[in-house]
Amino acid sequence: MIKLISTDFDGTLFAEFENPPIPVELQELIAGFQAGGGKWVINTGRDLSSLMEGMARSRIEIKPDYFGLVEREIYIHKNAQYASLDDWNLECYRAHEQIFRRVRADLPRLVSWVDSQFDAMVYEDAYSPFCLVAGRKADADAIQVYMEEYCGEVPGLQVVRNDVYSRFAHSNYDKGTVLAEISRRLGITAEEVFAVGDHYNDLPMLKTRYARYLAAPSNAIEPVKQTVREQGGYVSELSEGRGVAEALRFFLKRE
């Protein structure tokens, strides 16, 4: 029996140019699931302010029980707001600060290589000292190979990528470990979890070690579809939220 639903936001739950951006049928399906005692987490690469803005534009009428933010932080819905799970988030912050001290010494070399090879933008934000936006997908592919080779020099470092965007992060934190921690706090197992996503940064949570029920909408990239199929998951022929609704109905009906 499914007790926890984990959905990516952009390209999975939320479709920018659809009307409405989140299908009513999906909202009703999740609302019914929550009314029966199930929990729902939006597991996204967005930070809190960006996700709240996106949800406001989507005109969504249901509220997630949890947020998984920036592939690492966890927030819980409590008293009309989302509160930080400070024990988890503080440890996450400390782990990233420690590993990023090692990375900062190599930033000039990394930035120089990218600048000499590609038309790409490198910047630092609150979550990583090395973030990148490539001009083309082919460039993003090549840069990812270079970044992953560099990660071999720094134990515990990984590349998080979504389309042409990428950044460094600590390997102990991703959408999969976020999902596992929420499951642990709820006292449920991977056998009771549904997870759906569409892009590279969703791959860590699309594993049966974290969720028995795996799904992808039709707009998902091929590596995601292949990963889901190989583990007995459901790949919808419908895109974004409509595909999520179809997959969720399939598993709920089957169980």
Disulfide bonds with the S-S distance in Angstrom:
none
